[in-house]
Amino acid sequence: MKKVLFALLSLSLFAVACGPKGPSAEELEKMKQDSIRVADSLAVVAAAEAAAKAKADSARVADSLAAAAAATKGGKKK
């Protein structure tokens, strides 16, 4: 009985030791491409957010200038 258990244990350790070592070169390349795609997507989103913020800031500045011009136009007379 001990010999059978020892043989089973030896075979299972051998099977585990000789099993797959990790991702293949194709899987590594696919993971790399996925990572690049995600990074590009994040960059596009960040650029869109920056453009929207710049547009909002530009509109805010234009409104401030218009308000200042209106206040100057109707300002005090000496």
mmCIF file of the N, C-alpha and C atoms, coordinates in Angstrom:
data_MODEL
# 
_entry.id   MODEL 
# 
loop_
_atom_site.group_PDB 
_atom_site.id 
_atom_site.type_symbol 
_atom_site.label_atom_id 
_atom_site.label_alt_id 
_atom_site.label_comp_id 
_atom_site.label_asym_id 
_atom_site.label_entity_id 
_atom_site.label_seq_id 
_atom_site.pdbx_PDB_ins_code 
_atom_site.Cartn_x 
_atom_site.Cartn_y 
_atom_site.Cartn_z 
_atom_site.occupancy 
_atom_site.B_iso_or_equiv 
_atom_site.pdbx_formal_charge 
_atom_site.auth_seq_id 
_atom_site.auth_comp_id 
_atom_site.auth_asym_id 
_atom_site.auth_atom_id 
_atom_site.pdbx_PDB_model_num 
ATOM 1   N N  . MET A 1 1  ? 0.822   -1.195  0.000   1.00 0.00 ? 1  MET A N  1 
ATOM 2   C CA . MET A 1 1  ? 0.000   0.000   0.000   1.00 0.00 ? 1  MET A CA 1 
ATOM 3   C C  . MET A 1 1  ? 0.868   1.261   0.000   1.00 0.00 ? 1  MET A C  1 
ATOM 4   N N  . LYS A 1 2  ? 1.954   1.217   0.798   1.00 0.00 ? 2  LYS A N  1 
ATOM 5   C CA . LYS A 1 2  ? 2.848   2.372   0.866   1.00 0.00 ? 2  LYS A CA 1 
ATOM 6   C C  . LYS A 1 2  ? 3.528   2.595   -0.473  1.00 0.00 ? 2  LYS A C  1 
ATOM 7   N N  . LYS A 1 3  ? 3.874   1.514   -1.151  1.00 0.00 ? 3  LYS A N  1 
ATOM 8   C CA . LYS A 1 3  ? 4.544   1.640   -2.439  1.00 0.00 ? 3  LYS A CA 1 
ATOM 9   C C  . LYS A 1 3  ? 3.608   2.256   -3.479  1.00 0.00 ? 3  LYS A C  1 
ATOM 10  N N  . VAL A 1 4  ? 2.330   1.874   -3.433  1.00 0.00 ? 4  VAL A N  1 
ATOM 11  C CA . VAL A 1 4  ? 1.355   2.420   -4.381  1.00 0.00 ? 4  VAL A CA 1 
ATOM 12  C C  . VAL A 1 4  ? 1.158   3.910   -4.121  1.00 0.00 ? 4  VAL A C  1 
ATOM 13  N N  . LEU A 1 5  ? 1.021   4.288   -2.869  1.00 0.00 ? 5  LEU A N  1 
ATOM 14  C CA . LEU A 1 5  ? 0.861   5.709   -2.526  1.00 0.00 ? 5  LEU A CA 1 
ATOM 15  C C  . LEU A 1 5  ? 2.104   6.506   -2.906  1.00 0.00 ? 5  LEU A C  1 
ATOM 16  N N  . PHE A 1 6  ? 3.274   5.915   -2.642  1.00 0.00 ? 6  PHE A N  1 
ATOM 17  C CA . PHE A 1 6  ? 4.521   6.581   -3.002  1.00 0.00 ? 6  PHE A CA 1 
ATOM 18  C C  . PHE A 1 6  ? 4.624   6.768   -4.520  1.00 0.00 ? 6  PHE A C  1 
ATOM 19  N N  . ALA A 1 7  ? 4.228   5.751   -5.269  1.00 0.00 ? 7  ALA A N  1 
ATOM 20  C CA . ALA A 1 7  ? 4.268   5.835   -6.732  1.00 0.00 ? 7  ALA A CA 1 
ATOM 21  C C  . ALA A 1 7  ? 3.292   6.896   -7.236  1.00 0.00 ? 7  ALA A C  1 
ATOM 22  N N  . LEU A 1 8  ? 2.082   6.941   -6.666  1.00 0.00 ? 8  LEU A N  1 
ATOM 23  C CA . LEU A 1 8  ? 1.099   7.956   -7.048  1.00 0.00 ? 8  LEU A CA 1 
ATOM 24  C C  . LEU A 1 8  ? 1.597   9.357   -6.710  1.00 0.00 ? 8  LEU A C  1 
ATOM 25  N N  . LEU A 1 9  ? 2.172   9.504   -5.542  1.00 0.00 ? 9  LEU A N  1 
ATOM 26  C CA . LEU A 1 9  ? 2.707   10.793  -5.132  1.00 0.00 ? 9  LEU A CA 1 
ATOM 27  C C  . LEU A 1 9  ? 3.848   11.222  -6.059  1.00 0.00 ? 9  LEU A C  1 
ATOM 28  N N  . SER A 1 10 ? 4.711   10.300  -6.391  1.00 0.00 ? 10 SER A N  1 
ATOM 29  C CA . SER A 1 10 ? 5.828   10.605  -7.291  1.00 0.00 ? 10 SER A CA 1 
ATOM 30  C C  . SER A 1 10 ? 5.329   11.011  -8.664  1.00 0.00 ? 10 SER A C  1 
ATOM 31  N N  . LEU A 1 11 ? 4.364   10.289  -9.203  1.00 0.00 ? 11 LEU A N  1 
ATOM 32  C CA . LEU A 1 11 ? 3.816   10.613  -10.512 1.00 0.00 ? 11 LEU A CA 1 
ATOM 33  C C  . LEU A 1 11 ? 3.115   11.976  -10.504 1.00 0.00 ? 11 LEU A C  1 
ATOM 34  N N  . SER A 1 12 ? 2.379   12.266  -9.452  1.00 0.00 ? 12 SER A N  1 
ATOM 35  C CA . SER A 1 12 ? 1.680   13.554  -9.400  1.00 0.00 ? 12 SER A CA 1 
ATOM 36  C C  . SER A 1 12 ? 2.673   14.712  -9.280  1.00 0.00 ? 12 SER A C  1 
ATOM 37  N N  . LEU A 1 13 ? 3.739   14.536  -8.487  1.00 0.00 ? 13 LEU A N  1 
ATOM 38  C CA . LEU A 1 13 ? 4.768   15.579  -8.397  1.00 0.00 ? 13 LEU A CA 1 
ATOM 39  C C  . LEU A 1 13 ? 5.470   15.765  -9.731  1.00 0.00 ? 13 LEU A C  1 
ATOM 40  N N  . PHE A 1 14 ? 5.741   14.679  -10.430 1.00 0.00 ? 14 PHE A N  1 
ATOM 41  C CA . PHE A 1 14 ? 6.368   14.761  -11.744 1.00 0.00 ? 14 PHE A CA 1 
ATOM 42  C C  . PHE A 1 14 ? 5.467   15.485  -12.736 1.00 0.00 ? 14 PHE A C  1 
ATOM 43  N N  . ALA A 1 15 ? 4.161   15.191  -12.684 1.00 0.00 ? 15 ALA A N  1 
ATOM 44  C CA . ALA A 1 15 ? 3.210   15.837  -13.599 1.00 0.00 ? 15 ALA A CA 1 
ATOM 45  C C  . ALA A 1 15 ? 3.125   17.333  -13.326 1.00 0.00 ? 15 ALA A C  1 
ATOM 46  N N  . VAL A 1 16 ? 3.126   17.701  -12.059 1.00 0.00 ? 16 VAL A N  1 
ATOM 47  C CA . VAL A 1 16 ? 3.060   19.118  -11.701 1.00 0.00 ? 16 VAL A CA 1 
ATOM 48  C C  . VAL A 1 16 ? 4.354   19.820  -12.098 1.00 0.00 ? 16 VAL A C  1 
ATOM 49  N N  . ALA A 1 17 ? 5.477   19.179  -11.877 1.00 0.00 ? 17 ALA A N  1 
ATOM 50  C CA . ALA A 1 17 ? 6.768   19.793  -12.187 1.00 0.00 ? 17 ALA A CA 1 
ATOM 51  C C  . ALA A 1 17 ? 6.964   19.949  -13.693 1.00 0.00 ? 17 ALA A C  1 
ATOM 52  N N  . CYS A 1 18 ? 6.429   19.058  -14.486 1.00 0.00 ? 18 CYS A N  1 
ATOM 53  C CA . CYS A 1 18 ? 6.618   19.107  -15.937 1.00 0.00 ? 18 CYS A CA 1 
ATOM 54  C C  . CYS A 1 18 ? 5.459   19.786  -16.658 1.00 0.00 ? 18 CYS A C  1 
ATOM 55  N N  . GLY A 1 19 ? 4.552   20.375  -15.914 1.00 0.00 ? 19 GLY A N  1 
ATOM 56  C CA . GLY A 1 19 ? 3.394   21.033  -16.513 1.00 0.00 ? 19 GLY A CA 1 
ATOM 57  C C  . GLY A 1 19 ? 3.772   22.344  -17.166 1.00 0.00 ? 19 GLY A C  1 
ATOM 58  N N  . PRO A 1 20 ? 2.779   23.096  -17.612 1.00 0.00 ? 20 PRO A N  1 
ATOM 59  C CA . PRO A 1 20 ? 3.047   24.376  -18.271 1.00 0.00 ? 20 PRO A CA 1 
ATOM 60  C C  . PRO A 1 20 ? 3.773   25.328  -17.328 1.00 0.00 ? 20 PRO A C  1 
ATOM 61  N N  . LYS A 1 21 ? 4.748   26.026  -17.864 1.00 0.00 ? 21 LYS A N  1 
ATOM 62  C CA . LYS A 1 21 ? 5.589   26.911  -17.049 1.00 0.00 ? 21 LYS A CA 1 
ATOM 63  C C  . LYS A 1 21 ? 5.025   28.323  -16.942 1.00 0.00 ? 21 LYS A C  1 
ATOM 64  N N  . GLY A 1 22 ? 4.145   28.707  -17.799 1.00 0.00 ? 22 GLY A N  1 
ATOM 65  C CA . GLY A 1 22 ? 3.602   30.062  -17.778 1.00 0.00 ? 22 GLY A CA 1 
ATOM 66  C C  . GLY A 1 22 ? 3.016   30.390  -19.131 1.00 0.00 ? 22 GLY A C  1 
ATOM 67  N N  . PRO A 1 23 ? 2.697   31.655  -19.323 1.00 0.00 ? 23 PRO A N  1 
ATOM 68  C CA . PRO A 1 23 ? 2.097   32.045  -20.603 1.00 0.00 ? 23 PRO A CA 1 
ATOM 69  C C  . PRO A 1 23 ? 3.086   31.878  -21.759 1.00 0.00 ? 23 PRO A C  1 
ATOM 70  N N  . SER A 1 24 ? 2.547   31.492  -22.890 1.00 0.00 ? 24 SER A N  1 
ATOM 71  C CA . SER A 1 24 ? 3.384   31.312  -24.079 1.00 0.00 ? 24 SER A CA 1 
ATOM 72  C C  . SER A 1 24 ? 3.741   32.674  -24.665 1.00 0.00 ? 24 SER A C  1 
ATOM 73  N N  . ALA A 1 25 ? 4.596   32.658  -25.666 1.00 0.00 ? 25 ALA A N  1 
ATOM 74  C CA . ALA A 1 25 ? 5.012   33.910  -26.312 1.00 0.00 ? 25 ALA A CA 1 
ATOM 75  C C  . ALA A 1 25 ? 3.816   34.597  -26.965 1.00 0.00 ? 25 ALA A C  1 
ATOM 76  N N  . GLU A 1 26 ? 2.914   33.803  -27.536 1.00 0.00 ? 26 GLU A N  1 
ATOM 77  C CA . GLU A 1 26 ? 1.717   34.383  -28.159 1.00 0.00 ? 26 GLU A CA 1 
ATOM 78  C C  . GLU A 1 26 ? 0.822   35.048  -27.120 1.00 0.00 ? 26 GLU A C  1 
ATOM 79  N N  . GLU A 1 27 ? 0.667   34.395  -25.965 1.00 0.00 ? 27 GLU A N  1 
ATOM 80  C CA . GLU A 1 27 ? -0.162  34.975  -24.911 1.00 0.00 ? 27 GLU A CA 1 
ATOM 81  C C  . GLU A 1 27 ? 0.472   36.251  -24.362 1.00 0.00 ? 27 GLU A C  1 
ATOM 82  N N  . LEU A 1 28 ? 1.797   36.239  -24.225 1.00 0.00 ? 28 LEU A N  1 
ATOM 83  C CA . LEU A 1 28 ? 2.487   37.438  -23.752 1.00 0.00 ? 28 LEU A CA 1 
ATOM 84  C C  . LEU A 1 28 ? 2.316   38.596  -24.729 1.00 0.00 ? 28 LEU A C  1 
ATOM 85  N N  . GLU A 1 29 ? 2.407   38.307  -26.031 1.00 0.00 ? 29 GLU A N  1 
ATOM 86  C CA . GLU A 1 29 ? 2.230   39.348  -27.045 1.00 0.00 ? 29 GLU A CA 1 
ATOM 87  C C  . GLU A 1 29 ? 0.798   39.886  -27.026 1.00 0.00 ? 29 GLU A C  1 
ATOM 88  N N  . LYS A 1 30 ? -0.179  38.991  -26.837 1.00 0.00 ? 30 LYS A N  1 
ATOM 89  C CA . LYS A 1 30 ? -1.580  39.415  -26.768 1.00 0.00 ? 30 LYS A CA 1 
ATOM 90  C C  . LYS A 1 30 ? -1.806  40.304  -25.546 1.00 0.00 ? 30 LYS A C  1 
ATOM 91  N N  . MET A 1 31 ? -1.226  39.930  -24.409 1.00 0.00 ? 31 MET A N  1 
ATOM 92  C CA . MET A 1 31 ? -1.365  40.751  -23.205 1.00 0.00 ? 31 MET A CA 1 
ATOM 93  C C  . MET A 1 31 ? -0.710  42.115  -23.409 1.00 0.00 ? 31 MET A C  1 
ATOM 94  N N  . LYS A 1 32 ? 0.433   42.139  -24.108 1.00 0.00 ? 32 LYS A N  1 
ATOM 95  C CA . LYS A 1 32 ? 1.117   43.402  -24.379 1.00 0.00 ? 32 LYS A CA 1 
ATOM 96  C C  . LYS A 1 32 ? 0.253   44.293  -25.269 1.00 0.00 ? 32 LYS A C  1 
ATOM 97  N N  . GLN A 1 33 ? -0.341  43.714  -26.314 1.00 0.00 ? 33 GLN A N  1 
ATOM 98  C CA . GLN A 1 33 ? -1.196  44.489  -27.210 1.00 0.00 ? 33 GLN A CA 1 
ATOM 99  C C  . GLN A 1 33 ? -2.437  45.008  -26.482 1.00 0.00 ? 33 GLN A C  1 
ATOM 100 N N  . ASP A 1 34 ? -3.009  44.182  -25.597 1.00 0.00 ? 34 ASP A N  1 
ATOM 101 C CA . ASP A 1 34 ? -4.169  44.624  -24.811 1.00 0.00 ? 34 ASP A CA 1 
ATOM 102 C C  . ASP A 1 34 ? -3.792  45.790  -23.913 1.00 0.00 ? 34 ASP A C  1 
ATOM 103 N N  . SER A 1 35 ? -2.619  45.709  -23.313 1.00 0.00 ? 35 SER A N  1 
ATOM 104 C CA . SER A 1 35 ? -2.158  46.776  -22.438 1.00 0.00 ? 35 SER A CA 1 
ATOM 105 C C  . SER A 1 35 ? -1.957  48.073  -23.214 1.00 0.00 ? 35 SER A C  1 
ATOM 106 N N  . ILE A 1 36 ? -1.391  47.964  -24.413 1.00 0.00 ? 36 ILE A N  1 
ATOM 107 C CA . ILE A 1 36 ? -1.192  49.147  -25.252 1.00 0.00 ? 36 ILE A CA 1 
ATOM 108 C C  . ILE A 1 36 ? -2.538  49.744  -25.651 1.00 0.00 ? 36 ILE A C  1 
ATOM 109 N N  . ARG A 1 37 ? -3.497  48.884  -25.988 1.00 0.00 ? 37 ARG A N  1 
ATOM 110 C CA . ARG A 1 37 ? -4.826  49.357  -26.385 1.00 0.00 ? 37 ARG A CA 1 
ATOM 111 C C  . ARG A 1 37 ? -5.491  50.103  -25.238 1.00 0.00 ? 37 ARG A C  1 
ATOM 112 N N  . VAL A 1 38 ? -5.391  49.565  -24.020 1.00 0.00 ? 38 VAL A N  1 
ATOM 113 C CA . VAL A 1 38 ? -5.992  50.221  -22.863 1.00 0.00 ? 38 VAL A CA 1 
ATOM 114 C C  . VAL A 1 38 ? -5.311  51.564  -22.595 1.00 0.00 ? 38 VAL A C  1 
ATOM 115 N N  . ALA A 1 39 ? -3.989  51.598  -22.693 1.00 0.00 ? 39 ALA A N  1 
ATOM 116 C CA . ALA A 1 39 ? -3.262  52.851  -22.469 1.00 0.00 ? 39 ALA A CA 1 
ATOM 117 C C  . ALA A 1 39 ? -3.655  53.896  -23.507 1.00 0.00 ? 39 ALA A C  1 
ATOM 118 N N  . ASP A 1 40 ? -3.807  53.475  -24.760 1.00 0.00 ? 40 ASP A N  1 
ATOM 119 C CA . ASP A 1 40 ? -4.236  54.412  -25.798 1.00 0.00 ? 40 ASP A CA 1 
ATOM 120 C C  . ASP A 1 40 ? -5.638  54.931  -25.529 1.00 0.00 ? 40 ASP A C  1 
ATOM 121 N N  . SER A 1 41 ? -6.527  54.061  -25.080 1.00 0.00 ? 41 SER A N  1 
ATOM 122 C CA . SER A 1 41 ? -7.888  54.478  -24.764 1.00 0.00 ? 41 SER A CA 1 
ATOM 123 C C  . SER A 1 41 ? -7.890  55.493  -23.631 1.00 0.00 ? 41 SER A C  1 
ATOM 124 N N  . LEU A 1 42 ? -7.079  55.246  -22.615 1.00 0.00 ? 42 LEU A N  1 
ATOM 125 C CA . LEU A 1 42 ? -6.997  56.190  -21.500 1.00 0.00 ? 42 LEU A CA 1 
ATOM 126 C C  . LEU A 1 42 ? -6.431  57.526  -21.955 1.00 0.00 ? 42 LEU A C  1 
ATOM 127 N N  . ALA A 1 43 ? -5.479  57.499  -22.867 1.00 0.00 ? 43 ALA A N  1 
ATOM 128 C CA . ALA A 1 43 ? -4.903  58.744  -23.377 1.00 0.00 ? 43 ALA A CA 1 
ATOM 129 C C  . ALA A 1 43 ? -5.943  59.536  -24.162 1.00 0.00 ? 43 ALA A C  1 
ATOM 130 N N  . VAL A 1 44 ? -6.771  58.848  -24.938 1.00 0.00 ? 44 VAL A N  1 
ATOM 131 C CA . VAL A 1 44 ? -7.827  59.525  -25.704 1.00 0.00 ? 44 VAL A CA 1 
ATOM 132 C C  . VAL A 1 44 ? -8.827  60.174  -24.755 1.00 0.00 ? 44 VAL A C  1 
ATOM 133 N N  . VAL A 1 45 ? -9.199  59.459  -23.702 1.00 0.00 ? 45 VAL A N  1 
ATOM 134 C CA . VAL A 1 45 ? -10.147 60.011  -22.728 1.00 0.00 ? 45 VAL A CA 1 
ATOM 135 C C  . VAL A 1 45 ? -9.539  61.222  -22.023 1.00 0.00 ? 45 VAL A C  1 
ATOM 136 N N  . ALA A 1 46 ? -8.280  61.128  -21.645 1.00 0.00 ? 46 ALA A N  1 
ATOM 137 C CA . ALA A 1 46 ? -7.615  62.248  -20.973 1.00 0.00 ? 46 ALA A CA 1 
ATOM 138 C C  . ALA A 1 46 ? -7.526  63.458  -21.894 1.00 0.00 ? 46 ALA A C  1 
ATOM 139 N N  . ALA A 1 47 ? -7.242  63.230  -23.168 1.00 0.00 ? 47 ALA A N  1 
ATOM 140 C CA . ALA A 1 47 ? -7.163  64.342  -24.121 1.00 0.00 ? 47 ALA A CA 1 
ATOM 141 C C  . ALA A 1 47 ? -8.536  64.989  -24.309 1.00 0.00 ? 47 ALA A C  1 
ATOM 142 N N  . ALA A 1 48 ? -9.579  64.183  -24.355 1.00 0.00 ? 48 ALA A N  1 
ATOM 143 C CA . ALA A 1 48 ? -10.933 64.728  -24.502 1.00 0.00 ? 48 ALA A CA 1 
ATOM 144 C C  . ALA A 1 48 ? -11.318 65.550  -23.274 1.00 0.00 ? 48 ALA A C  1 
ATOM 145 N N  . GLU A 1 49 ? -10.957 65.050  -22.097 1.00 0.00 ? 49 GLU A N  1 
ATOM 146 C CA . GLU A 1 49 ? -11.254 65.804  -20.878 1.00 0.00 ? 49 GLU A CA 1 
ATOM 147 C C  . GLU A 1 49 ? -10.482 67.126  -20.851 1.00 0.00 ? 49 GLU A C  1 
ATOM 148 N N  . ALA A 1 50 ? -9.227  67.097  -21.278 1.00 0.00 ? 50 ALA A N  1 
ATOM 149 C CA . ALA A 1 50 ? -8.421  68.317  -21.303 1.00 0.00 ? 50 ALA A CA 1 
ATOM 150 C C  . ALA A 1 50 ? -8.999  69.325  -22.293 1.00 0.00 ? 50 ALA A C  1 
ATOM 151 N N  . ALA A 1 51 ? -9.469  68.832  -23.444 1.00 0.00 ? 51 ALA A N  1 
ATOM 152 C CA . ALA A 1 51 ? -10.064 69.732  -24.437 1.00 0.00 ? 51 ALA A CA 1 
ATOM 153 C C  . ALA A 1 51 ? -11.351 70.353  -23.903 1.00 0.00 ? 51 ALA A C  1 
ATOM 154 N N  . ALA A 1 52 ? -12.163 69.556  -23.224 1.00 0.00 ? 52 ALA A N  1 
ATOM 155 C CA . ALA A 1 52 ? -13.409 70.072  -22.660 1.00 0.00 ? 52 ALA A CA 1 
ATOM 156 C C  . ALA A 1 52 ? -13.114 71.110  -21.573 1.00 0.00 ? 52 ALA A C  1 
ATOM 157 N N  . LYS A 1 53 ? -12.093 70.846  -20.756 1.00 0.00 ? 53 LYS A N  1 
ATOM 158 C CA . LYS A 1 53 ? -11.732 71.795  -19.705 1.00 0.00 ? 53 LYS A CA 1 
ATOM 159 C C  . LYS A 1 53 ? -11.207 73.085  -20.317 1.00 0.00 ? 53 LYS A C  1 
ATOM 160 N N  . ALA A 1 54 ? -10.399 72.973  -21.367 1.00 0.00 ? 54 ALA A N  1 
ATOM 161 C CA . ALA A 1 54 ? -9.869  74.174  -22.027 1.00 0.00 ? 54 ALA A CA 1 
ATOM 162 C C  . ALA A 1 54 ? -10.997 74.990  -22.642 1.00 0.00 ? 54 ALA A C  1 
ATOM 163 N N  . LYS A 1 55 ? -11.962 74.309  -23.233 1.00 0.00 ? 55 LYS A N  1 
ATOM 164 C CA . LYS A 1 55 ? -13.099 75.010  -23.828 1.00 0.00 ? 55 LYS A CA 1 
ATOM 165 C C  . LYS A 1 55 ? -13.912 75.723  -22.756 1.00 0.00 ? 55 LYS A C  1 
ATOM 166 N N  . ALA A 1 56 ? -14.128 75.051  -21.622 1.00 0.00 ? 56 ALA A N  1 
ATOM 167 C CA . ALA A 1 56 ? -14.883 75.660  -20.534 1.00 0.00 ? 56 ALA A CA 1 
ATOM 168 C C  . ALA A 1 56 ? -14.130 76.858  -19.957 1.00 0.00 ? 56 ALA A C  1 
ATOM 169 N N  . ASP A 1 57 ? -12.805 76.716  -19.813 1.00 0.00 ? 57 ASP A N  1 
ATOM 170 C CA . ASP A 1 57 ? -12.004 77.834  -19.303 1.00 0.00 ? 57 ASP A CA 1 
ATOM 171 C C  . ASP A 1 57 ? -12.041 79.009  -20.272 1.00 0.00 ? 57 ASP A C  1 
ATOM 172 N N  . SER A 1 58 ? -11.977 78.717  -21.564 1.00 0.00 ? 58 SER A N  1 
ATOM 173 C CA . SER A 1 58 ? -12.024 79.763  -22.579 1.00 0.00 ? 58 SER A CA 1 
ATOM 174 C C  . SER A 1 58 ? -13.362 80.499  -22.530 1.00 0.00 ? 58 SER A C  1 
ATOM 175 N N  . ALA A 1 59 ? -14.445 79.742  -22.387 1.00 0.00 ? 59 ALA A N  1 
ATOM 176 C CA . ALA A 1 59 ? -15.771 80.359  -22.302 1.00 0.00 ? 59 ALA A CA 1 
ATOM 177 C C  . ALA A 1 59 ? -15.886 81.204  -21.037 1.00 0.00 ? 59 ALA A C  1 
ATOM 178 N N  . ARG A 1 60 ? -15.318 80.737  -19.938 1.00 0.00 ? 60 ARG A N  1 
ATOM 179 C CA . ARG A 1 60 ? -15.364 81.481  -18.681 1.00 0.00 ? 60 ARG A CA 1 
ATOM 180 C C  . ARG A 1 60 ? -14.600 82.790  -18.818 1.00 0.00 ? 60 ARG A C  1 
ATOM 181 N N  . VAL A 1 61 ? -13.426 82.731  -19.446 1.00 0.00 ? 61 VAL A N  1 
ATOM 182 C CA . VAL A 1 61 ? -12.622 83.942  -19.639 1.00 0.00 ? 61 VAL A CA 1 
ATOM 183 C C  . VAL A 1 61 ? -13.356 84.918  -20.560 1.00 0.00 ? 61 VAL A C  1 
ATOM 184 N N  . ALA A 1 62 ? -13.966 84.412  -21.634 1.00 0.00 ? 62 ALA A N  1 
ATOM 185 C CA . ALA A 1 62 ? -14.699 85.273  -22.554 1.00 0.00 ? 62 ALA A CA 1 
ATOM 186 C C  . ALA A 1 62 ? -15.874 85.944  -21.844 1.00 0.00 ? 62 ALA A C  1 
ATOM 187 N N  . ASP A 1 63 ? -16.564 85.181  -20.997 1.00 0.00 ? 63 ASP A N  1 
ATOM 188 C CA . ASP A 1 63 ? -17.677 85.767  -20.237 1.00 0.00 ? 63 ASP A CA 1 
ATOM 189 C C  . ASP A 1 63 ? -17.171 86.837  -19.279 1.00 0.00 ? 63 ASP A C  1 
ATOM 190 N N  . SER A 1 64 ? -16.047 86.603  -18.639 1.00 0.00 ? 64 SER A N  1 
ATOM 191 C CA . SER A 1 64 ? -15.484 87.583  -17.716 1.00 0.00 ? 64 SER A CA 1 
ATOM 192 C C  . SER A 1 64 ? -15.081 88.853  -18.458 1.00 0.00 ? 64 SER A C  1 
ATOM 193 N N  . LEU A 1 65 ? -14.459 88.691  -19.629 1.00 0.00 ? 65 LEU A N  1 
ATOM 194 C CA . LEU A 1 65 ? -14.078 89.859  -20.418 1.00 0.00 ? 65 LEU A CA 1 
ATOM 195 C C  . LEU A 1 65 ? -15.297 90.639  -20.895 1.00 0.00 ? 65 LEU A C  1 
ATOM 196 N N  . ALA A 1 66 ? -16.345 89.925  -21.292 1.00 0.00 ? 66 ALA A N  1 
ATOM 197 C CA . ALA A 1 66 ? -17.566 90.596  -21.732 1.00 0.00 ? 66 ALA A CA 1 
ATOM 198 C C  . ALA A 1 66 ? -18.209 91.348  -20.577 1.00 0.00 ? 66 ALA A C  1 
ATOM 199 N N  . ALA A 1 67 ? -18.207 90.743  -19.399 1.00 0.00 ? 67 ALA A N  1 
ATOM 200 C CA . ALA A 1 67 ? -18.775 91.414  -18.231 1.00 0.00 ? 67 ALA A CA 1 
ATOM 201 C C  . ALA A 1 67 ? -17.945 92.634  -17.864 1.00 0.00 ? 67 ALA A C  1 
ATOM 202 N N  . ALA A 1 68 ? -16.634 92.532  -17.955 1.00 0.00 ? 68 ALA A N  1 
ATOM 203 C CA . ALA A 1 68 ? -15.772 93.672  -17.644 1.00 0.00 ? 68 ALA A CA 1 
ATOM 204 C C  . ALA A 1 68 ? -15.965 94.789  -18.667 1.00 0.00 ? 68 ALA A C  1 
ATOM 205 N N  . ALA A 1 69 ? -16.119 94.422  -19.926 1.00 0.00 ? 69 ALA A N  1 
ATOM 206 C CA . ALA A 1 69 ? -16.335 95.438  -20.961 1.00 0.00 ? 69 ALA A CA 1 
ATOM 207 C C  . ALA A 1 69 ? -17.674 96.134  -20.758 1.00 0.00 ? 69 ALA A C  1 
ATOM 208 N N  . ALA A 1 70 ? -18.685 95.367  -20.389 1.00 0.00 ? 70 ALA A N  1 
ATOM 209 C CA . ALA A 1 70 ? -20.005 95.952  -20.150 1.00 0.00 ? 70 ALA A CA 1 
ATOM 210 C C  . ALA A 1 70 ? -19.966 96.872  -18.945 1.00 0.00 ? 70 ALA A C  1 
ATOM 211 N N  . ALA A 1 71 ? -19.216 96.501  -17.927 1.00 0.00 ? 71 ALA A N  1 
ATOM 212 C CA . ALA A 1 71 ? -19.115 97.334  -16.724 1.00 0.00 ? 71 ALA A CA 1 
ATOM 213 C C  . ALA A 1 71 ? -18.337 98.615  -17.029 1.00 0.00 ? 71 ALA A C  1 
ATOM 214 N N  . THR A 1 72 ? -17.336 98.508  -17.886 1.00 0.00 ? 72 THR A N  1 
ATOM 215 C CA . THR A 1 72 ? -16.550 99.686  -18.256 1.00 0.00 ? 72 THR A CA 1 
ATOM 216 C C  . THR A 1 72 ? -17.350 100.617 -19.136 1.00 0.00 ? 72 THR A C  1 
ATOM 217 N N  . LYS A 1 73 ? -18.122 100.061 -20.041 1.00 0.00 ? 73 LYS A N  1 
ATOM 218 C CA . LYS A 1 73 ? -18.936 100.853 -20.958 1.00 0.00 ? 73 LYS A CA 1 
ATOM 219 C C  . LYS A 1 73 ? -19.969 101.678 -20.198 1.00 0.00 ? 73 LYS A C  1 
ATOM 220 N N  . GLY A 1 74 ? -20.583 101.078 -19.233 1.00 0.00 ? 74 GLY A N  1 
ATOM 221 C CA . GLY A 1 74 ? -21.620 101.775 -18.487 1.00 0.00 ? 74 GLY A CA 1 
ATOM 222 C C  . GLY A 1 74 ? -21.092 102.304 -17.179 1.00 0.00 ? 74 GLY A C  1 
ATOM 223 N N  . GLY A 1 75 ? -19.805 102.564 -17.113 1.00 0.00 ? 75 GLY A N  1 
ATOM 224 C CA . GLY A 1 75 ? -19.144 102.998 -15.872 1.00 0.00 ? 75 GLY A CA 1 
ATOM 225 C C  . GLY A 1 75 ? -19.495 104.427 -15.490 1.00 0.00 ? 75 GLY A C  1 
ATOM 226 N N  . LYS A 1 76 ? -18.820 104.917 -14.455 1.00 0.00 ? 76 LYS A N  1 
ATOM 227 C CA . LYS A 1 76 ? -19.056 106.259 -13.930 1.00 0.00 ? 76 LYS A CA 1 
ATOM 228 C C  . LYS A 1 76 ? -18.549 107.326 -14.889 1.00 0.00 ? 76 LYS A C  1 
ATOM 229 N N  . LYS A 1 77 ? -19.304 108.461 -14.932 1.00 0.00 ? 77 LYS A N  1 
ATOM 230 C CA . LYS A 1 77 ? -18.867 109.592 -15.724 1.00 0.00 ? 77 LYS A CA 1 
ATOM 231 C C  . LYS A 1 77 ? -18.306 110.633 -14.791 1.00 0.00 ? 77 LYS A C  1 
ATOM 232 N N  . LYS A 1 78 ? -17.222 111.271 -15.217 1.00 0.00 ? 78 LYS A N  1 
ATOM 233 C CA . LYS A 1 78 ? -16.598 112.287 -14.354 1.00 0.00 ? 78 LYS A CA 1 
ATOM 234 C C  . LYS A 1 78 ? -16.995 113.661 -14.761 1.00 0.00 ? 78 LYS A C  1 
# 
